Amino acid sequence: MTWQGVIIEESLEDKTLLDMTRIVGTRETFLEEEENKGIMHLHSIEIENYAKELFVERAKSSIRQGWYIHICKNSTMVVIFRGKSFEFSEGQKEKIEEAQKYGESVGIHPAQLPSENLIRNPFD
């Protein structure tokens, strides 16, 4: 099974990160509470299991500060910020909260932070 998740194209400093993925869908939308930033391109992506570690490392330097990428497989999620990532399983509320607090500390709007729901619905 592949890892699945979402990358917001506008969040990337280095868009070649997308070359490491298979884009299975794209939608255009405004971010919650941030319509002033304009339309965003949300790519639903898949990553082969063998490429996951390299993807996470490249993503940590490709994503802009104040954004995140998430990828999920089975009941595990990886949340990737600039220079930092968190990996946890469904039900690990403390680790999920740690990732959310970190996201808030780097300026991510609380309504946009990753939640446990993404583990079951990685393309949301």
The first five atom37 places (N, CA, C, CB, O) and aatype in JSON, in Angstrom:
{
  "aatype": [12, 16, 17, 5, 7, 19, 9, 9, 6, 6, 15, 10, 6, 3, 11, 16, 10, 10, 3, 12, 16, 1, 9, 19, 7, 16, 1, 6, 16, 13, 10, 6, 6, 6, 6, 2, 11, 7, 9, 12, 8, 10, 8, 15, 9, 6, 9, 6, 2, 18, 0, 11, 6, 10, 13, 19, 6, 1, 0, 11, 15, 15, 9, 1, 5, 7, 17, 18, 9, 8, 9, 4, 11, 2, 15, 16, 12, 19, 19, 9, 13, 1, 7, 11, 15, 13, 6, 13, 15, 6, 7, 5, 11, 6, 11, 9, 6, 6, 0, 5, 11, 18, 7, 6, 15, 19, 7, 9, 8, 14, 0, 5, 10, 14, 15, 6, 2, 10, 9, 1, 2, 14, 13, 3],
  "atom_mask": [
    [1, 1, 1, 1, 1],
    [1, 1, 1, 1, 1],
    [1, 1, 1, 1, 1],
    [1, 1, 1, 1, 1],
    [1, 1, 1, 0, 1],
    [1, 1, 1, 1, 1],
    [1, 1, 1, 1, 1],
    [1, 1, 1, 1, 1],
    [1, 1, 1, 1, 1],
    [1, 1, 1, 1, 1],
    [1, 1, 1, 1, 1],
    [1, 1, 1, 1, 1],
    [1, 1, 1, 1, 1],
    [1, 1, 1, 1, 1],
    [1, 1, 1, 1, 1],
    [1, 1, 1, 1, 1],
    [1, 1, 1, 1, 1],
    [1, 1, 1, 1, 1],
    [1, 1, 1, 1, 1],
    [1, 1, 1, 1, 1],
    [1, 1, 1, 1, 1],
    [1, 1, 1, 1, 1],
    [1, 1, 1, 1, 1],
    [1, 1, 1, 1, 1],
    [1, 1, 1, 0, 1],
    [1, 1, 1, 1, 1],
    [1, 1, 1, 1, 1],
    [1, 1, 1, 1, 1],
    [1, 1, 1, 1, 1],
    [1, 1, 1, 1, 1],
    [1, 1, 1, 1, 1],
    [1, 1, 1, 1, 1],
    [1, 1, 1, 1, 1],
    [1, 1, 1, 1, 1],
    [1, 1, 1, 1, 1],
    [1, 1, 1, 1, 1],
    [1, 1, 1, 1, 1],
    [1, 1, 1, 0, 1],
    [1, 1, 1, 1, 1],
    [1, 1, 1, 1, 1],
    [1, 1, 1, 1, 1],
    [1, 1, 1, 1, 1],
    [1, 1, 1, 1, 1],
    [1, 1, 1, 1, 1],
    [1, 1, 1, 1, 1],
    [1, 1, 1, 1, 1],
    [1, 1, 1, 1, 1],
    [1, 1, 1, 1, 1],
    [1, 1, 1, 1, 1],
    [1, 1, 1, 1, 1],
    [1, 1, 1, 1, 1],
    [1, 1, 1, 1, 1],
    [1, 1, 1, 1, 1],
    [1, 1, 1, 1, 1],
    [1, 1, 1, 1, 1],
    [1, 1, 1, 1, 1],
    [1, 1, 1, 1, 1],
    [1, 1, 1, 1, 1],
    [1, 1, 1, 1, 1],
    [1, 1, 1, 1, 1],
    [1, 1, 1, 1, 1],
    [1, 1, 1, 1, 1],
    [1, 1, 1, 1, 1],
    [1, 1, 1, 1, 1],
    [1, 1, 1, 1, 1],
    [1, 1, 1, 0, 1],
    [1, 1, 1, 1, 1],
    [1, 1, 1, 1, 1],
    [1, 1, 1, 1, 1],
    [1, 1, 1, 1, 1],
    [1, 1, 1, 1, 1],
    [1, 1, 1, 1, 1],
    [1, 1, 1, 1, 1],
    [1, 1, 1, 1, 1],
    [1, 1, 1, 1, 1],
    [1, 1, 1, 1, 1],
    [1, 1, 1, 1, 1],
    [1, 1, 1, 1, 1],
    [1, 1, 1, 1, 1],
    [1, 1, 1, 1, 1],
    [1, 1, 1, 1, 1],
    [1, 1, 1, 1, 1],
    [1, 1, 1, 0, 1],
    [1, 1, 1, 1, 1],
    [1, 1, 1, 1, 1],
    [1, 1, 1, 1, 1],
    [1, 1, 1, 1, 1],
    [1, 1, 1, 1, 1],
    [1, 1, 1, 1, 1],
    [1, 1, 1, 1, 1],
    [1, 1, 1, 0, 1],
    [1, 1, 1, 1, 1],
    [1, 1, 1, 1, 1],
    [1, 1, 1, 1, 1],
    [1, 1, 1, 1, 1],
    [1, 1, 1, 1, 1],
    [1, 1, 1, 1, 1],
    [1, 1, 1, 1, 1],
    [1, 1, 1, 1, 1],
    [1, 1, 1, 1, 1],
    [1, 1, 1, 1, 1],
    [1, 1, 1, 1, 1],
    [1, 1, 1, 0, 1],
    [1, 1, 1, 1, 1],
    [1, 1, 1, 1, 1],
    [1, 1, 1, 1, 1],
    [1, 1, 1, 0, 1],
    [1, 1, 1, 1, 1],
    [1, 1, 1, 1, 1],
    [1, 1, 1, 1, 1],
    [1, 1, 1, 1, 1],
    [1, 1, 1, 1, 1],
    [1, 1, 1, 1, 1],
    [1, 1, 1, 1, 1],
    [1, 1, 1, 1, 1],
    [1, 1, 1, 1, 1],
    [1, 1, 1, 1, 1],
    [1, 1, 1, 1, 1],
    [1, 1, 1, 1, 1],
    [1, 1, 1, 1, 1],
    [1, 1, 1, 1, 1],
    [1, 1, 1, 1, 1],
    [1, 1, 1, 1, 1],
    [1, 1, 1, 1, 1]
  ],
  "atom_positions": [
    [[0.84, -1.19, 0.0], [0.0, 0.0, 0.0], [0.88, 1.25, 0.0], [-0.95, 0.0, 1.22], [1.95, 1.26, 0.6]],
    [[0.42, 2.28, -0.67], [1.17, 3.52, -0.77], [0.77, 4.49, 0.35], [0.95, 4.17, -2.14], [-0.28, 4.35, 0.98]],
    [[1.64, 5.47, 0.57], [1.33, 6.58, 1.45], [0.47, 7.55, 0.65], [2.63, 7.27, 2.01], [0.72, 7.77, -0.53]],
    [[-0.52, 8.14, 1.3], [-1.42, 9.08, 0.65], [-1.49, 10.37, 1.46], [-2.83, 8.47, 0.47], [-1.38, 10.35, 2.69]],
    [[-1.66, 11.49, 0.77], [-1.76, 12.75, 1.48], [-2.07, 13.89, 0.55], [0.0, 0.0, 0.0], [-2.55, 13.7, -0.57]],
    [[-1.78, 15.1, 1.03], [-2.07, 16.32, 0.28], [-0.88, 17.26, 0.37], [-3.36, 17.01, 0.81], [-0.27, 17.43, 1.43]],
    [[-0.55, 17.86, -0.77], [0.44, 18.94, -0.82], [-0.25, 20.15, -1.44], [1.72, 18.52, -1.65], [-0.88, 20.05, -2.49]],
    [[-0.13, 21.29, -0.78], [-0.61, 22.55, -1.35], [0.56, 23.11, -2.16], [-1.1, 23.56, -0.22], [1.61, 23.45, -1.61]],
    [[0.37, 23.21, -3.45], [1.46, 23.63, -4.34], [2.09, 24.95, -3.9], [0.96, 23.75, -5.77], [3.31, 25.1, -3.94]],
    [[1.26, 25.88, -3.48], [1.76, 27.2, -3.08], [2.59, 27.15, -1.79], [0.6, 28.16, -2.9], [3.24, 28.14, -1.45]],
    [[2.58, 26.04, -1.08], [3.37, 25.91, 0.16], [4.82, 25.54, -0.11], [2.74, 24.87, 1.07], [5.64, 25.55, 0.8]],
    [[5.14, 25.2, -1.35], [6.47, 24.69, -1.67], [7.41, 25.77, -2.17], [6.36, 23.59, -2.69], [7.07, 26.54, -3.06]],
    [[8.6, 25.8, -1.59], [9.69, 26.61, -2.15], [10.3, 25.87, -3.33], [10.77, 26.93, -1.08], [10.7, 26.49, -4.32]],
    [[10.38, 24.55, -3.22], [10.96, 23.7, -4.26], [9.88, 22.77, -4.79], [12.18, 22.9, -3.72], [9.6, 21.72, -4.2]],
    [[9.28, 23.15, -5.89], [8.16, 22.38, -6.44], [8.59, 21.05, -7.06], [7.45, 23.2, -7.48], [7.74, 20.24, -7.41]],
    [[9.9, 20.81, -7.19], [10.35, 19.51, -7.71], [10.02, 18.38, -6.74], [11.86, 19.53, -7.98], [10.1, 17.21, -7.1]],
    [[9.65, 18.72, -5.5], [9.19, 17.68, -4.57], [8.01, 16.93, -5.16], [8.8, 18.31, -3.21], [7.85, 15.73, -4.92]],
    [[7.18, 17.62, -5.91], [6.02, 16.97, -6.53], [6.43, 15.83, -7.47], [5.19, 17.99, -7.3], [5.66, 14.9, -7.7]],
    [[7.65, 15.91, -8.03], [8.13, 14.86, -8.93], [8.32, 13.52, -8.21], [9.45, 15.28, -9.57], [8.37, 12.47, -8.85]],
    [[8.43, 13.55, -6.88], [8.58, 12.32, -6.11], [7.25, 11.64, -5.83], [9.29, 12.61, -4.79], [7.2, 10.58, -5.22]],
    [[6.17, 12.25, -6.28], [4.83, 11.76, -5.97], [4.08, 11.38, -7.23], [4.04, 12.82, -5.19], [4.49, 11.71, -8.34]],
    [[2.98, 10.68, -7.04], [2.01, 10.47, -8.11], [0.8, 11.32, -7.72], [1.62, 8.92, -8.28], [0.16, 11.08, -6.7]],
    [[0.5, 12.33, -8.55], [-0.65, 13.19, -8.28], [-1.89, 12.48, -8.8], [-0.49, 14.61, -8.95], [-1.99, 12.2, -9.99]],
    [[-2.83, 12.18, -7.89], [-4.03, 11.43, -8.27], [-5.26, 12.33, -8.36], [-4.29, 10.32, -7.26], [-6.35, 11.87, -8.72]],
    [[-5.09, 13.6, -8.03], [-6.18, 14.56, -8.14], [-5.72, 15.93, -7.7], [0.0, 0.0, 0.0], [-4.78, 16.05, -6.91]],
    [[-6.37, 16.95, -8.21], [-6.05, 18.33, -7.81], [-7.36, 19.09, -7.69], [-5.09, 19.02, -8.85], [-8.26, 18.96, -8.52]],
    [[-7.45, 19.89, -6.63], [-8.63, 20.75, -6.5], [-8.14, 22.15, -6.14], [-9.63, 20.21, -5.42], [-7.11, 22.33, -5.49]],
    [[-8.91, 23.13, -6.56], [-8.61, 24.52, -6.26], [-9.59, 25.0, -5.19], [-8.7, 25.41, -7.54], [-10.79, 24.75, -5.28]],
    [[-9.06, 25.69, -4.19], [-9.91, 26.16, -3.1], [-9.21, 27.27, -2.34], [-10.28, 25.01, -2.15], [-8.01, 27.52, -2.53]],
    [[-9.96, 27.94, -1.48], [-9.39, 28.89, -0.53], [-9.13, 28.15, 0.76], [-10.35, 30.11, -0.29], [-9.83, 27.19, 1.08]],
    [[-8.13, 28.57, 1.52], [-7.87, 27.97, 2.83], [-8.84, 28.54, 3.85], [-6.41, 28.22, 3.27], [-9.29, 29.68, 3.74]],
    [[-9.16, 27.73, 4.86], [-10.07, 28.17, 5.91], [-9.55, 29.46, 6.55], [-10.25, 27.07, 6.99], [-8.38, 29.55, 6.93]],
    [[-10.41, 30.43, 6.65], [-10.11, 31.7, 7.32], [-9.02, 32.51, 6.61], [-9.68, 31.44, 8.74], [-8.54, 33.49, 7.17]],
    [[-8.62, 32.14, 5.4], [-7.53, 32.86, 4.73], [-7.83, 33.09, 3.25], [-6.22, 32.08, 4.88], [-6.97, 32.89, 2.4]],
    [[-9.05, 33.52, 2.96], [-9.43, 33.78, 1.58], [-8.53, 34.82, 0.93], [-10.89, 34.23, 1.52], [-8.37, 34.84, -0.29]],
    [[-7.94, 35.7, 1.75], [-7.08, 36.76, 1.23], [-5.8, 36.23, 0.58], [-6.71, 37.72, 2.34], [-5.13, 36.97, -0.14]],
    [[-5.45, 34.97, 0.82], [-4.24, 34.39, 0.21], [-4.49, 33.92, -1.23], [-3.74, 33.22, 1.04], [-3.55, 33.57, -1.94]],
    [[-5.74, 33.92, -1.64], [-6.06, 33.53, -3.01], [-6.33, 32.03, -3.13], [0.0, 0.0, 0.0], [-6.34, 31.29, -2.14]],
    [[-6.55, 31.62, -4.35], [-6.86, 30.21, -4.62], [-5.6, 29.36, -4.46], [-7.45, 30.03, -6.04], [-4.52, 29.73, -4.93]],
    [[-5.76, 28.24, -3.79], [-4.68, 27.28, -3.58], [-4.95, 26.02, -4.4], [-4.54, 26.93, -2.07], [-6.09, 25.67, -4.68]],
    [[-3.87, 25.35, -4.79], [-3.95, 24.1, -5.55], [-3.57, 22.95, -4.63], [-3.03, 24.14, -6.82], [-2.4, 22.78, -4.29]],
    [[-4.56, 22.17, -4.23], [-4.35, 21.05, -3.32], [-4.23, 19.78, -4.15], [-5.51, 20.93, -2.28], [-5.18, 19.34, -4.79]],
    [[-3.03, 19.19, -4.12], [-2.76, 17.97, -4.87], [-2.92, 16.76, -3.95], [-1.34, 18.01, -5.51], [-2.25, 16.67, -2.92]],
    [[-3.79, 15.84, -4.32], [-3.88, 14.55, -3.63], [-2.76, 13.7, -4.21], [-5.31, 13.86, -3.82], [-2.67, 13.51, -5.42]],
    [[-1.89, 13.2, -3.33], [-0.68, 12.52, -3.79], [-0.58, 11.11, -3.22], [0.55, 13.32, -3.4], [-1.2, 10.77, -2.21]],
    [[0.21, 10.3, -3.9], [0.6, 8.98, -3.4], [2.11, 8.86, -3.52], [-0.12, 7.83, -4.19], [2.73, 9.38, -4.45]],
    [[2.7, 8.17, -2.54], [4.15, 7.95, -2.49], [4.37, 6.47, -2.21], [4.84, 8.85, -1.4], [3.75, 5.91, -1.31]],
    [[5.24, 5.86, -2.96], [5.57, 4.46, -2.72], [6.27, 4.31, -1.38], [6.45, 3.89, -3.86], [7.0, 5.21, -0.95]],
    [[6.05, 3.2, -0.73], [6.61, 2.96, 0.59], [8.13, 3.12, 0.61], [6.22, 1.57, 1.07], [8.68, 3.7, 1.55]],
    [[8.82, 2.61, -0.42], [10.28, 2.67, -0.44], [10.8, 4.11, -0.51], [10.81, 1.88, -1.62], [11.94, 4.37, -0.14]],
    [[9.98, 5.06, -0.99], [10.4, 6.45, -1.16], [10.02, 7.35, 0.01], [9.81, 7.0, -2.43], [10.36, 8.53, 0.02]],
    [[9.32, 6.8, 1.0], [8.77, 7.62, 2.09], [9.85, 8.4, 2.85], [8.01, 6.74, 3.06], [9.71, 9.6, 3.04]],
    [[10.91, 7.73, 3.29], [11.93, 8.41, 4.11], [12.6, 9.54, 3.34], [12.99, 7.41, 4.6], [12.79, 10.63, 3.87]],
    [[12.97, 9.29, 2.1], [13.59, 10.32, 1.28], [12.62, 11.47, 1.04], [14.07, 9.73, -0.06], [13.01, 12.64, 1.08]],
    [[11.34, 11.15, 0.79], [10.33, 12.18, 0.6], [10.23, 13.07, 1.83], [8.97, 11.54, 0.28], [10.22, 14.3, 1.72]],
    [[10.16, 12.47, 3.02], [10.03, 13.25, 4.25], [11.23, 14.18, 4.41], [9.91, 12.32, 5.49], [11.06, 15.36, 4.75]],
    [[12.43, 13.67, 4.18], [13.63, 14.51, 4.33], [13.63, 15.66, 3.33], [14.89, 13.67, 4.15], [13.93, 16.8, 3.7]],
    [[13.29, 15.4, 2.07], [13.25, 16.46, 1.06], [12.13, 17.45, 1.37], [13.05, 15.87, -0.34], [12.3, 18.65, 1.18]],
    [[10.99, 16.95, 1.84], [9.86, 17.82, 2.14], [10.2, 18.82, 3.24], [8.64, 16.98, 2.56], [9.76, 19.97, 3.19]],
    [[10.98, 18.4, 4.23], [11.35, 19.3, 5.34], [12.14, 20.51, 4.87], [12.15, 18.54, 6.37], [12.12, 21.55, 5.53]],
    [[12.82, 20.4, 3.75], [13.56, 21.55, 3.23], [12.86, 22.2, 2.03], [14.96, 21.13, 2.84], [13.26, 23.28, 1.59]],
    [[11.82, 21.55, 1.51], [11.1, 22.09, 0.34], [9.9, 22.95, 0.72], [10.65, 20.97, -0.54], [9.49, 23.81, -0.05]],
    [[9.34, 22.7, 1.9], [8.12, 23.41, 2.3], [8.47, 24.74, 2.96], [7.29, 22.54, 3.26], [9.47, 24.86, 3.66]],
    [[7.65, 25.72, 2.73], [7.84, 27.04, 3.33], [7.48, 27.0, 4.82], [6.97, 28.11, 2.59], [6.67, 26.17, 5.26]],
    [[8.09, 27.89, 5.58], [7.76, 28.02, 7.0], [6.29, 28.41, 7.13], [8.68, 29.08, 7.69], [5.8, 29.25, 6.37]],
    [[5.6, 27.82, 8.09], [4.2, 28.15, 8.32], [3.22, 27.3, 7.52], [0.0, 0.0, 0.0], [2.04, 27.64, 7.44]],
    [[3.7, 26.21, 6.93], [2.86, 25.28, 6.17], [3.2, 23.86, 6.62], [3.08, 25.46, 4.63], [4.18, 23.65, 7.33]],
    [[2.39, 22.9, 6.19], [2.73, 21.5, 6.45], [2.21, 20.62, 5.33], [2.15, 21.04, 7.81], [1.34, 21.0, 4.55]],
    [[2.78, 19.41, 5.27], [2.34, 18.35, 4.38], [2.0, 17.16, 5.27], [3.44, 17.98, 3.29], [2.68, 16.92, 6.27]],
    [[0.96, 16.42, 4.92], [0.69, 15.18, 5.65], [0.63, 14.01, 4.67], [-0.62, 15.28, 6.46], [0.16, 14.14, 3.54]],
    [[1.12, 12.86, 5.15], [0.97, 11.62, 4.4], [0.53, 10.54, 5.39], [2.31, 11.21, 3.67], [0.93, 10.55, 6.55]],
    [[-0.29, 9.6, 4.91], [-0.86, 8.58, 5.77], [-0.78, 7.22, 5.1], [-2.32, 8.91, 6.13], [-0.84, 7.1, 3.87]],
    [[-0.65, 6.2, 5.92], [-0.7, 4.82, 5.45], [-1.22, 3.97, 6.6], [0.71, 4.31, 4.95], [-0.73, 4.06, 7.73]],
    [[-2.23, 3.15, 6.29], [-2.89, 2.34, 7.32], [-3.33, 3.26, 8.45], [-1.95, 1.21, 7.85], [-4.13, 4.17, 8.22]],
    [[-2.85, 3.07, 9.66], [-3.28, 3.92, 10.77], [-2.17, 4.85, 11.24], [-3.76, 3.07, 11.94], [-2.15, 5.27, 12.4]],
    [[-1.23, 5.17, 10.35], [-0.09, 6.02, 10.69], [-0.12, 7.29, 9.84], [1.26, 5.27, 10.48], [-0.49, 7.26, 8.67]],
    [[0.27, 8.4, 10.46], [0.36, 9.68, 9.75], [1.71, 10.32, 10.04], [-0.8, 10.63, 10.15], [2.22, 10.24, 11.16]],
    [[2.28, 10.95, 9.02], [3.47, 11.77, 9.15], [3.06, 13.19, 8.79], [4.66, 11.24, 8.24], [2.48, 13.43, 7.73]],
    [[3.38, 14.13, 9.68], [3.12, 15.55, 9.43], [4.48, 16.21, 9.29], [2.25, 16.21, 10.6], [5.33, 16.11, 10.17]],
    [[4.68, 16.9, 8.17], [5.99, 17.46, 7.83], [5.9, 18.98, 7.79], [6.49, 16.91, 6.47], [5.11, 19.56, 7.06]],
    [[6.74, 19.61, 8.6], [6.89, 21.06, 8.64], [8.28, 21.41, 8.13], [6.65, 21.63, 10.09], [9.09, 20.51, 7.89]],
    [[8.55, 22.66, 7.95], [9.91, 23.09, 7.58], [10.87, 22.66, 8.69], [9.98, 24.65, 7.34], [10.77, 23.14, 9.82]],
    [[11.8, 21.77, 8.38], [12.84, 21.37, 9.33], [12.4, 20.38, 10.4], [0.0, 0.0, 0.0], [13.21, 20.04, 11.26]],
    [[11.16, 19.91, 10.38], [10.69, 19.03, 11.46], [9.54, 18.17, 10.97], [10.25, 19.87, 12.69], [8.73, 18.6, 10.15]],
    [[9.48, 16.94, 11.49], [8.34, 16.07, 11.16], [7.9, 15.32, 12.41], [8.72, 15.07, 10.03], [8.67, 15.13, 13.35]],
    [[6.66, 14.9, 12.39], [6.05, 14.13, 13.47], [5.42, 12.89, 12.85], [4.99, 14.97, 14.27], [4.76, 12.98, 11.82]],
    [[5.63, 11.73, 13.47], [4.98, 10.5, 13.01], [4.25, 9.89, 14.19], [6.02, 9.5, 12.41], [4.8, 9.75, 15.28]],
    [[3.0, 9.51, 13.95], [2.2, 8.93, 15.03], [1.12, 8.04, 14.45], [1.57, 10.04, 15.9], [0.82, 8.08, 13.26]],
    [[0.56, 7.23, 15.33], [-0.52, 6.33, 14.94], [-1.84, 6.84, 15.48], [-0.24, 4.9, 15.45], [-1.89, 7.64, 16.41]],
    [[-2.91, 6.36, 14.87], [-4.25, 6.71, 15.32], [-4.39, 6.39, 16.81], [-5.32, 5.97, 14.48], [-3.97, 5.32, 17.26]],
    [[-4.97, 7.3, 17.54], [-5.16, 7.1, 18.97], [-4.06, 7.69, 19.84], [0.0, 0.0, 0.0], [-4.22, 7.77, 21.06]],
    [[-2.95, 8.11, 19.25], [-1.86, 8.72, 20.02], [-2.12, 10.22, 20.16], [-0.47, 8.46, 19.33], [-1.44, 11.05, 19.56]],
    [[-3.1, 10.55, 20.97], [-3.59, 11.93, 21.1], [-2.49, 12.91, 21.52], [-4.72, 11.97, 22.11], [-2.46, 14.04, 21.03]],
    [[-1.59, 12.48, 22.43], [-0.53, 13.39, 22.89], [0.38, 13.79, 21.73], [0.29, 12.74, 24.0], [0.77, 14.96, 21.62]],
    [[0.72, 12.84, 20.88], [1.61, 13.13, 19.75], [0.9, 13.99, 18.71], [2.11, 11.84, 19.1], [1.51, 14.88, 18.11]],
    [[-0.38, 13.74, 18.5], [-1.16, 14.58, 17.58], [-1.21, 16.01, 18.1], [-2.6, 14.01, 17.39], [-1.01, 16.96, 17.34]],
    [[-1.47, 16.16, 19.4], [-1.51, 17.5, 20.01], [-0.16, 18.18, 19.93], [-1.98, 17.41, 21.47], [-0.09, 19.4, 19.74]],
    [[0.92, 17.42, 20.08], [2.27, 17.99, 19.97], [2.49, 18.58, 18.57], [3.35, 16.91, 20.28], [3.03, 19.68, 18.42]],
    [[2.08, 17.83, 17.55], [2.21, 18.33, 16.17], [1.34, 19.57, 15.96], [1.82, 17.23, 15.15], [1.76, 20.52, 15.3]],
    [[0.13, 19.56, 16.51], [-0.76, 20.72, 16.37], [-0.18, 21.94, 17.07], [-2.15, 20.39, 16.95], [-0.22, 23.04, 16.52]],
    [[0.36, 21.77, 18.28], [0.95, 22.9, 19.0], [2.15, 23.45, 18.24], [1.38, 22.47, 20.42], [2.35, 24.67, 18.17]],
    [[2.95, 22.55, 17.68], [4.09, 23.01, 16.89], [3.59, 23.82, 15.69], [4.96, 21.81, 16.43], [4.13, 24.88, 15.39]],
    [[2.57, 23.32, 15.01], [2.01, 24.03, 13.87], [1.54, 25.43, 14.23], [0.0, 0.0, 0.0], [1.8, 26.39, 13.5]],
    [[0.86, 25.55, 15.36], [0.42, 26.87, 15.81], [1.62, 27.77, 16.09], [-0.45, 26.75, 17.07], [1.58, 28.97, 15.8]],
    [[2.69, 27.19, 16.65], [3.87, 27.99, 17.01], [4.59, 28.54, 15.78], [4.83, 27.15, 17.82], [5.33, 29.52, 15.89]],
    [[4.39, 27.92, 14.61], [5.02, 28.42, 13.38], [4.02, 29.18, 12.51], [5.63, 27.26, 12.58], [4.31, 29.48, 11.35]],
    [[2.85, 29.51, 13.08], [1.92, 30.41, 12.42], [0.81, 29.78, 11.61], [0.0, 0.0, 0.0], [0.16, 30.48, 10.82]],
    [[0.56, 28.49, 11.78], [-0.53, 27.86, 11.03], [-1.84, 28.11, 11.77], [-0.28, 26.33, 10.87], [-1.93, 27.93, 12.98]],
    [[-2.85, 28.53, 11.03], [-4.17, 28.81, 11.6], [-4.72, 27.52, 12.22], [-5.14, 29.38, 10.51], [-4.66, 26.46, 11.58]],
    [[-5.26, 27.57, 13.44], [-5.78, 26.36, 14.11], [-6.77, 25.56, 13.27], [-6.43, 26.75, 15.4], [-6.8, 24.33, 13.37]],
    [[-7.59, 26.23, 12.45], [-8.58, 25.51, 11.63], [-7.93, 24.67, 10.54], [-9.55, 26.49, 11.0], [-8.57, 23.8, 9.95]],
    [[-6.64, 24.93, 10.25], [-5.95, 24.22, 9.18], [-5.03, 23.12, 9.69], [-5.16, 25.19, 8.36], [-4.43, 22.4, 8.89]],
    [[-4.91, 22.97, 10.99], [-3.96, 22.01, 11.55], [-4.41, 20.56, 11.33], [-3.77, 22.27, 13.04], [-5.6, 20.28, 11.24]],
    [[-3.44, 19.66, 11.24], [-3.78, 18.25, 11.02], [-4.55, 17.68, 12.2], [-2.52, 17.41, 10.77], [-4.31, 18.04, 13.35]],
    [[-5.49, 16.78, 11.88], [-6.27, 16.12, 12.93], [-6.26, 14.62, 12.68], [-7.73, 16.68, 12.98], [-5.89, 14.16, 11.6]],
    [[-6.69, 13.88, 13.67], [-6.72, 12.43, 13.56], [-7.61, 11.96, 12.42], [-7.19, 11.82, 14.88], [-7.4, 10.88, 11.86]],
    [[-8.6, 12.77, 12.05], [-9.5, 12.44, 10.95], [-8.74, 12.19, 9.64], [-10.52, 13.56, 10.75], [-9.16, 11.39, 8.81]],
    [[-7.6, 12.89, 9.46], [-6.82, 12.73, 8.23], [-6.25, 11.32, 8.07], [-5.7, 13.74, 8.19], [-6.02, 10.87, 6.95]],
    [[-6.03, 10.63, 9.18], [-5.48, 9.27, 9.09], [-6.43, 8.37, 8.3], [-5.24, 8.68, 10.51], [-6.0, 7.55, 7.49]],
    [[-7.72, 8.54, 8.53], [-8.72, 7.73, 7.83], [-9.12, 8.34, 6.48], [-9.96, 7.57, 8.7], [-9.61, 7.63, 5.6]],
    [[-8.9, 9.64, 6.32], [-9.28, 10.36, 5.09], [-8.11, 11.23, 4.64], [-10.57, 11.23, 5.32], [-8.19, 12.46, 4.73]],
    [[-7.04, 10.63, 4.14], [-5.81, 11.4, 3.87], [-5.93, 12.45, 2.77], [-4.71, 10.47, 3.52], [-5.09, 13.33, 2.68]],
    [[-6.96, 12.37, 1.93], [-7.11, 13.35, 0.86], [-7.97, 14.55, 1.27], [-7.71, 12.68, -0.35], [-8.23, 15.42, 0.43]],
    [[-8.4, 14.63, 2.53], [-9.2, 15.77, 3.0], [-8.31, 16.98, 3.22], [-9.94, 15.41, 4.3], [-8.8, 18.04, 3.61]]
  ]
}
